[in-house]
Amino acid sequence: MTLAEQFTALDNLLYATRQYWQCTAFDYDELPWTSLSAPLAQLSDNDVAKLDSDQDALYRFFSPLIEGVEQLPKLSALSAAQAKRTDYPFWISNGIKGRKFEQLQDFVAALGVPTEPVLEWCAGKGHLGRMLAYNKAPKVHSIELQQHLCEQGQHSAQQQGLAMKFSQADVLTDDVAHYFETQQHAVALHACGALHQSFMQQACSAQTQQISLSPCCYHLFTDDMYEAMSELAKCSKLNMRHRDLKLALQETVTAPSRVAKVRKTEVEWRLGFDAMRKEITGSTTYVSVPSVNKAVFSDSFKSFCAWAADKKALEIPQDIDYEYFLLKGQVRKKVTERIELVRHVFRRAIEVWLVLDRALYLQQQGYQVTVNTFCEKQLTPRNILIKARLPI
């Protein structure tokens, strides 16, 4: 399949199945799909957790239950970049945590031997740029928002004798067009939302020879309603919102058990408080409560409710039955987890849809484009690499 054919098939399937993923789990006290009630009720909490951590198992479980799911593995599939990691001296990896360093190794390997000057977008301390400079990129220009990271990166590059220069810039508000050149390889690893979209648009405008990016956090710095980039995606009947774009990010590497336990408590307490709020106010819709330091969830449900009530200007009656509402939260959590499980069947498909929209946009600008995975999912689920090159 061409990228356009893959996108069209995926777009049609996502539109046909939108009732299963284009919803918000916290809005429901019961499962919204009667046909799935019995099979989901038979799953233990442990079954749900196991399925949720294995995308292929999710496809197998839901293929007989939801029409079209059996096509998702093929339509979401991307070939792996065939590249061998370079070995680096210890001083290059210094300060980079193990999994992150392996991601960088694989990303750099997938880019191939650098032959053109590099523009590193949203660079942080320039870890990626330093590895490309070590691999003999002619020069690296790293663009970063935070001045102190620019200073740290410049200091490291000078210490290590690497051909790098840092510039501080807010890439969404400053004039950054002059950083892009024709004879250049522009790279962006895990730049979020509008940060990578702006990067693509600026590079295309400059007719930059090579563009390589791994997108991330598609909803950030953007309007709530998704604005497609390619002409094909602009013709889609799908109306994607932030909540849908966030779904693309919900495949995660397994969290430590301590983190998972805190998350379990947090969801139960938030849903329990919401049940209490509905009872007191007569409301029927879910209302979110702001994020809070996770230490709150090591205290009591009662103290959490007092904090949340303060945030929502809600007065809790003296005789409220906290145990009753905590139990309601625990029951609703089971429903929420099963709704999320159904939505998660489509998480990779939505991410691939978004990536293909970006790839097709680059094709429209005259680039030859490939879309691959650059590392194993265990290193990062955000493992998709778009590579674009202008024909010589």
Buried (B, 14 or more C-beta within 10 A) or exposed (E): EEBBEBBBBBBBBBEEBBEBBBBBBBEBBEBBBEEBEEEBEEBEEEBBBEBBBEBEEBBBBBBEBBEBBEBBBEBBEBEBBEBEEEEBEEEBBEEBEEEBBBBBBBBBBBBBEBEBBBBBBBBBBBBBBBBBBBBEBBBBBBBBBEEEBBBBBBEBBEEBEBBBBBBBBEBEEEEBEEBBBEEBBBBBBBBBBBBBBBBBBBBBEBBBBBBBBBBBBBBBBBEEEBEBBBEBBEEBEBEBBBBBBBBBBBBEEEEEEEEEEBEBBBBBBBBBBBBBBBBBEEEEEBBEBEEBEEEBBEEEBBEBBBBBBEEBEBEBEEEBEBEEBBBBBBBBBBBBBBBBBBBBBBBBBBBBBBBBBBBBBBBBBEBEBBBBBBBEBEBBBBBBBBBBBBEE
